[in-house]
Amino acid sequence: MEQLNRIELRGNVGNVRVSEAGSGKVARFSLATNYMYQNKEGSGTVETTWHNVVAWESRSIPDLGIIEKGCPLYVCGRLRSTKYTAADGTEKQSYEVIASKICKAEGQPSTY
């Protein structure tokens, strides 16, 4: 059976940090996605989820300069979990999206 680890997100960029990594660059940024629904009282509710994204400069992501705070982006990649020990000695787990494609998300979604 074929295994699949793919995630697609469309949201707005939060914090961005671009740094040198060897001969290339890597961007680490947060991306906010919104889910809208009606609660029990019938009023609209927006649930915002923040995702941590890592993007390496490559042929499929040639321009990390498009990643700016507030910018709407489409991100396609895979989900990776990492375990680490916090300063207080407790073991923690975090999740991040390793991007394989990034482009500006303008208007209605198109076929990517």
N, C-alpha and C positions, 0 to 999 in steps of 0.2 A: 504494500500500500504506500502511495506517495504521501509524504508529509508536507505540511504547508505552514509557514510562519510569515504572514504578510499583514501589514497594517496600512490603511489609508486614512489620512486625516486632512481636514480642511478647517483652518482656523486662523487666529491672529497671533502674531509673534509678541512675546513678552520680552524678557531679558535676553540679550545676545552677547556672546563672548567668542571672538575669533582669535585663534592663536596659531603660531607657526608650529608645525609638527614635521620634523625632518626636512625634506625638500618641498613639502606642501603646506596646506593650511587645513585646520579643522574648526568647525563652528559648533558651539554648544549653545542651544537656545531653548526657551520654553515656548510652547504653543497652546493657546487656549481654544477649546472647542465647546460649543454650547448645545445643550439638549433641551428642547422646549416641550412642556406638557401641561395638562390641566390637573390641578390638585383636587382634593375631595370637595372643596368649596366651589369648584368650577372656574377659579381664576387661573390665569396663565402663570407658569413658573419656569424660570430659566435655571438650569443646572450647568455650571461651568466646570470643566475638567482641565487641569493643566498637565501637559505631557512634556517630558524632557526629551529633546531630540539632539542627536549627534550627526553631523554631516561632514564628510571628508571631501575635499576638493578633488574632482575626477572628471572624466569625460562626460559622465551623465550629470554631474553637478559642477559645471565649469566656473560659475560666478557666485561666490558666497556673498558678494556685495548686495544681492537682492534681499538678503535677510536683514530687515530693519524692524525696530520696535513698532508695533501697530500694524505692520504690513500683513495683508491676507495671503496665506500660502497654502498650497496643496503639497503634502508630503506623503511619499510612498516609501515603505521600507519594511524592516522586520523588528520584532520586539525582542529585547534582550534583558534578562534579569541578572542582577549582580548582588552577591552577598558580601557584607563587610561588617567589621566590628566597630561600633561607635565608641566615642571617647569614654562613655560610662561603662564600657565593657559588654554591652548587650549586642547580640547579633541582629543585624537589620538586613532587609532586602529592598532593593530599588529596581525600578523598571525604566528603560529608556528605549527610544525608537532610533534604530540605526538607519538613516535615510539612504535610499538608493536613487531617489529622484525628488527634486524640488522645483516647483515653478509657482509663479504668482497666480493666485486664485482670484480671477476677476469675473463678476457676473455669475451666470449659471455654470455648473460643472460640465465639462466636456469629456470626451473619451480620452483617457490618458494611456 
